[in-house]
Amino acid sequence: MDHTEEKLLYSIPEPEELQHLYHAQHGLFPPEIEVKHLRRILHLSYADLAWAPAVVRAYPALSVVALFASARALAACWQRLDETVLRRLSIAEIDLAESLPFAGNFFDLVHLFLRGPLLRPALWPALLRECRRVLLLRGQINIVAFLAGPSSSAAYQRLRSLAMAAWQALGYGFGTATTGNSSLFIDGALHLCQLLQEQGFGQVGYRLYPVDLGGWNNPAGRACCRRFLHDLVQQKALILAQGGCDEITFAKLLAEAERDLGAEAFCASGALLSVTARKR
């Protein structure tokens, strides 16, 4: 059973695509995370099949629990794991709107990865309270979110705008931070930082890492962009139901976006937002 609301569907990315995003961060952890003090890690995502296995391979002393909000992602992860990884990695499906199934004061780090809306804003405080509960004193939390930026494809941009408007209409947007002439990147960071502070976390901060998604000599970046386009296709029913466009217009935009992504001159960018905080 997929506990994530059925209208919020995403595809299952290839590990290489996710690795390209994490490469922008220059590693699996941002500088603020004290890796030498880590023993037990909780990883939460919709379908991040790359981070947790990479951590247990790179750091044999660490034990990781990876919980997915998608049953399809869980099944895909089972197919890709080998015995060496399974010794230090536990995986399961999770309903992120419910309590985390762990005792308090257990993990050294909670790591969340987002590449699109996952919970309505009203549910985030409860999830962050649960994250704080399962963390050891002075344990850390790291929320990593991909935020799409501009691209050279007007059709691709239009499809993204339609999906974002549909999500917003259903109440999945955080809204806009009151920061004057801010940007989407800064707004997202400030919202997450504010939520963490409200739940009692200290040492709250964030970093923004640019992500290159275009260029003829950037196959991994282009693969990521195609993945994001595939995710937009999965929002078709939602966009049509919200009256964003009709089916013929959607098909035309999709065909144009696919042509644009295959062009030599295509370029696109985004940012990896990494927010960190500590339980106090």
Long-range contacts (C-beta under 8 A, 24 or more apart in sequence): 1-71, 1-93, 2-69, 2-70, 2-71, 2-72, 3-69, 3-93, 3-94, 3-95, 3-96, 3-97, 4-46, 4-69, 4-70, 4-96, 4-118, 7-170, 7-237, 7-238, 8-116, 8-117, 8-118, 8-167, 8-172, 9-234, 9-235, 10-46, 10-47, 10-70, 10-115, 10-116, 10-231, 10-234, 11-47, 11-227, 11-230, 11-231, 11-234, 12-47, 12-49, 12-70, 12-72, 12-73, 12-76, 13-47, 13-48, 13-49, 13-50, 13-115, 13-224, 13-227, 14-223, 14-227, 15-49, 15-50, 15-53, 15-80, 16-50, 16-220, 16-223, 17-220, 17-223, 17-224, 17-227, 18-48, 18-49, 18-50, 18-51, 19-50, 19-54, 19-220, 20-211, 20-220, 20-221, 20-223, 20-224, 21-115, 21-146, 21-211, 21-224, 21-272, 22-50, 22-51, 22-54, 22-144, 22-272, 24-209, 24-210, 24-211, 24-212, 24-272, 25-144, 25-207, 25-209, 25-272, 25-274, 26-209, 28-54, 28-55, 28-58, 29-142, 30-142, 30-207, 30-274, 30-276, 32-140, 32-142, 32-203, 32-205, 32-207, 32-276, 33-109, 33-140, 33-142, 33-276, 34-140, 35-59, 37-108, 38-62, 38-108, 38-109, 39-63, 39-108, 40-64, 40-65, 40-106, 40-107, 40-108, 40-109, 41-65, 41-107, 41-108, 41-109, 41-110, 41-111, 42-67, 42-100, 42-102, 42-107, 42-109, 42-110, 42-111, 42-131, 42-134, 43-67, 43-110, 43-111, 43-112, 43-113, 44-69, 44-94, 44-96, 44-110, 44-111, 44-112, 44-113, 45-69, 45-73, 45-112, 45-113, 45-114, 46-70, 46-73, 46-114, 46-115, 46-116, 46-118, 47-72, 47-73, 47-76, 48-73, 48-113, 49-73, 49-76, 49-77, 49-80, 51-111, 51-113, 52-89, 52-91, 53-80, 53-81, 53-85, 53-89, 56-85, 56-88, 56-89, 57-84, 57-85, 60-88, 62-88, 63-88, 63-89, 63-90, 64-88, 64-89, 64-90, 65-89, 65-90, 65-91, 65-92, 65-102, 65-107, 66-90, 66-91, 66-92, 67-91, 67-92, 67-93, 67-94, 67-100, 68-92, 68-93, 68-94, 69-93, 69-94, 69-95, 69-96, 69-118, 96-123, 96-127, 97-123, 97-126, 97-127, 99-130, 100-130, 100-131, 100-133, 100-134, 102-134, 103-134, 104-133, 104-134, 105-134, 105-135, 105-136, 105-137, 106-134, 106-135, 106-136, 107-134, 107-135, 107-136, 107-139, 108-135, 108-136, 108-139, 108-140, 109-135, 109-139, 109-140, 109-141, 109-142, 110-134, 110-135, 110-139, 110-140, 110-141, 110-142, 111-141, 111-142, 111-144, 112-141, 112-142, 112-143, 112-144, 113-144, 113-145, 114-143, 114-144, 114-145, 114-146, 115-145, 115-146, 115-228, 115-231, 116-167, 116-231, 117-167, 117-172, 117-173, 119-172, 120-171, 120-172, 121-171, 121-172, 121-173, 121-174, 121-175, 122-171, 124-195, 125-195, 125-198, 125-199, 128-195, 128-196, 128-199, 128-201, 129-199, 132-199, 132-200, 132-201, 132-279, 135-279, 136-279, 137-279, 137-280, 138-278, 138-279, 138-280, 139-278, 139-279, 140-276, 140-277, 140-278, 140-279, 141-196, 141-201, 141-276, 141-277, 141-278, 141-279, 142-274, 142-275, 142-276, 143-192, 143-196, 143-273, 143-274, 143-275, 143-276, 144-272, 144-273, 144-274, 144-275, 145-188, 145-192, 145-272, 145-273, 145-275, 146-211, 146-270, 146-271, 146-272, 146-273, 147-184, 147-185, 147-188, 147-270, 147-271, 147-272, 147-273, 148-228, 148-268, 148-270, 149-184, 149-185, 149-211, 149-268, 149-269, 149-270, 149-271, 150-268, 150-269, 151-213, 151-214, 151-225, 151-260, 151-266, 151-267, 151-268, 151-269, 152-214, 152-260, 152-265, 152-266, 152-267, 152-268, 153-256, 153-257, 153-260, 153-261, 153-266, 153-268, 154-256, 155-252, 155-253, 155-254, 155-256, 155-257, 155-260, 156-225, 156-229, 156-257, 156-260, 156-261, 156-268, 158-253, 159-229, 159-232, 159-250, 159-253, 159-254, 159-257, 160-228, 160-232, 162-235, 162-239, 162-244, 162-245, 162-250, 163-232, 163-235, 163-238, 163-239, 165-242, 165-244, 166-235, 166-238, 166-239, 166-241, 166-242, 166-244, 167-235, 167-238, 169-242, 170-238, 170-242, 185-271, 185-273, 188-273, 189-273, 189-275, 192-273, 192-275, 193-275, 193-277, 196-275, 196-277, 197-277, 200-279, 200-280, 201-277, 201-278, 201-279, 201-280, 202-277, 202-278, 202-279, 202-280, 203-276, 203-277, 203-278, 203-280, 204-275, 204-276, 204-277, 205-275, 205-276, 205-277, 206-273, 206-274, 206-275, 206-276, 207-273, 207-274, 208-271, 208-272, 208-273, 208-274, 209-271, 209-272, 209-274, 210-269, 210-270, 210-271, 211-269, 211-270, 211-271, 211-272, 212-269, 213-267, 213-268, 213-269, 213-270, 214-266, 214-267, 214-268, 214-269, 215-267, 216-264, 221-268, 222-261, 222-266, 225-261, 225-266, 225-268, 226-261, 229-254, 229-257, 229-258, 229-261
